[in-house]
Amino acid sequence: MKGKQMPRRKKRLLAGGIVLLVLAVLAGTFFWYVSDYYPADEIALEVLAQDSTVTVQDDLTILSPSYPTDTAIIFYPGAKVEAAAYLPLLNQLRQTGLTCILVEMPFHLAIFDVNAAEDVMSQFPDIQHWYIAGHSMGGAMASQFASEHPDEVDGLLLLGAYLYGDYPPSDTLTIYGSLNQSVEDKIDYTENVVEIEGGNHAQFGNYGPQEGDLPATISAEEQQAQTVEAISDFIAQRQK
């Protein structure tokens, strides 16, 4: 004797329930993943608290120099890193006359807003020369944007990252710490590459040690100072 078959309506309800359950599990896993991020340390937050020329406008933090030029940097943070962690680095860069615009990414992941730079550029019509920069995954997404919009940027600045997409190394500055072997292994070009001896992956920002990263043998201040010098020299050479 054959067993009773489940009515079609119940089958549909059961299938729908299973789909909803799977979606709920996936959503829960995603939000658990993105809620575990690296917060900015006190040194980074002090830049925002003590400097009245640093302004926050929606998802942008704007660091304006005392004597602005027509050149600006758009910065994409690393994955799962609070954007404010890069304020000490950008604060040094703006002291060279560069306007620096830090983008806060959805869920702390630049992959969710690769084209954020387009909206930034439209808000600052006085800027004539745009450089797009990023750290780690932020650098990869900045590289993708530059590859897809080569006529909109004057150059690409990669920190702890390597070229991703079709953008010329001649227009790219790549900076990495000597202790960041995983990045070094991926760099298959030699033009405009700067290795910071004793630097690691995390110290381009101020968010503490990063999982899987080797401890640096120089301070974050020194790593960032060398980074600022390299970026300033690269931009100065291009604008002669």
N, C-alpha and C positions, 0 to 999 in steps of 0.2 A: 504494500500500500504506500503510495507516494505521500510524503509529508505535505502539509499545507504550505502554499507559497504566500510570501508576504504581499499584502496588497500594494499596488503600484504607488499609491499616495504615501504610504508609510515608508516605502523605499526612498521616495524623493525627500521626505522629511529627514530620514536618517542620513542620506547623502549630504543634504544641506547642513545638518548639524555637524557632521564630520568636517566639512569645509570651513564652517565658522570656527570650530575648535582649532583647526590647523592655523587659520588666520590669526586667531587670538594668541596662540603660542608664538607665532612668528613676530607679531607686533610686540608682545611682551619681551621677547628676546632682543629685538631691535632697540627698544627703549631702555632696556637694561644695559645694552652695549654702549649706547651714546651717552647715558647718564654717568658713566665711569670715564671721566676725562681728567686731564692735567690742569689744575687751576694755576693762575698766575701767582707768583710769590709776592711778598710784601714790597720788595724793591720795585717791581713792575707797577704795583698799584699806587705807590707813592708818586710816580710820574703823573698819573691822572689826578691825584688828589692835590698836589702842590703846584701844578703849573696851569695857570688860567688860560694859556694860549693853546692848550690841548682841549679840543671840543668834541663832544659826542653828538652825532646827528643820525638818529635811527640806528642802523647797523654799521655805521662808519665812525671811526675815531680819527680826527683830523689833527695833525701836528703841523702847525704853521710856523715857518721860520721868521725871525725878526725882520729880515730883509729878503722877502720872497723873490724867487726867480720865476721863469716860465716853465720850470721843469718839476715834475712830480713823480712819486713812486706809489704804485698801488700794491699793497702787500696782502697775500693770502696766507693765513696761518697753517701750521701743520695739523695733521689729523688728530682730533680729540685733544687739542690744546686750546685753552682759553685765549682768545685773541689778545687780551691785555698783556699776556706774557711777553709780547714782542715790543712793548713800549720803550724799554730802555735802549734797545738797538735803534729803533726809529727815532727816538729823541736825539740820539747822537747824529743821525743822518740829517735831521732837519736843521741842526746847527751848522751844517755845511751849505745851507741855502735851499735845500730840497723840501718841498711840501711832501709830507708822507701821509698816506691815507690807508688806514688799517681796516680791513673788511671782516666783520664778524659773520662767520658762515653758519648756515642752518645745521643744527646738531653738532657743531664744531667740526664739520666735514666739508672741505672745499668742493668735493665731488658733486655736492647738491646745488652749487651755484657757480659753475665754471665761468659763466659770462657776466659775473658781477661787475667786472671792470667796465663794461659798456655803460652801465647805469652811472658809475662813478664819473666817467669822462663827460657825460652829458651835463653833470652838475657843476663842472668847473671849466667854463668856456675860455677862461684866460690862460689856462695851461696849454702850451704849445708842444711840449715834449713829454711823452709819457713812457715810463718804464714800469713793467709789471714784474713783481717779485713774489717769491714764496719759499716757504720752508717745508721740506719733506713732501707729503702729499700736496700741500699748498703749492709747492714748486712745480710738481707734476701738472697740476691743474692750470697754473700760470703759464706753463710751457704749452699746454694744449690751447689755451686762449691765444697766445702769441702766434702759434702755428696757423690758427684759423682766422686771425685778424692781423696779418703782418703789416698792413698799411696803417694800423691804428697805434702801434707802439714803436718806440725808437730802440728798445732793447729789452732783454730778458735777464733777470737776476735770480739765480738759483742758489739756495742755501741748503746744504745737506740733501741735495736733489740732483737729478741729471736730466738731460733733454728728453722730452716725451712728445713726440710728434715731429713734424717737418718744419723746424725752425733753424736757421743757420747758426752754427757755433760762433761765427764771426760777430754776430749781434748778441751773443750770450755771454754772461759772466757766471761761471760755476765755481762756488766756494764750498769746500767741505773740510771736516776735521780729519787729521791723519789717522785717528782711531776709529773712523767710520768706514770700515772696510767694505761693507755691503754697498755703499754708494760708490766708492772708488772702483770697485769691480765692474760697475755698470757704465762708467765713463769711457767711451770708445773714441773720444776726440781729445785733442791737446790744446786747442786754441782757447785762450782766456780762461784757463783753469787755475785756481788758486787753492793750494793745500795749506791748511793751518796746522802747523806742527803742534801736537799735543792736544788739539781740539777734538771734540766728539760730536755726536749728533744733536744732543739736546741744548747745548749752551748757546745756540743762536737766539734762544728765548730764555725767559726766566720762569721756569716751571718745575725746577728740581730734576732729580734723576729720572731717566726714562727706562722702562723695562727693556732689557736686551742691549742697552747702550754701555760701552766701556767708560769707566771714570776718566775724565779729562785730566791731563797733567798741567794744564794752565787754567786760570780762572775764567769765569764767564765774561768778566769785564775785559780781559785781554783778548779772548776770542772775538768778542763783539767789536772791540776797537780795531782789530786787524780786518774784520769784515767791513767796517765803515770805511777804512782806508782804501781797501780794494775796490769797493763800489764807487767811492768818490773819484779815484783815479780812472776807472773804466768810463764813467760818465764824462769826466773832463776831457779825456782823449777823444771821445766821440763827438764832442761839441766844439772842437777847435775849428 
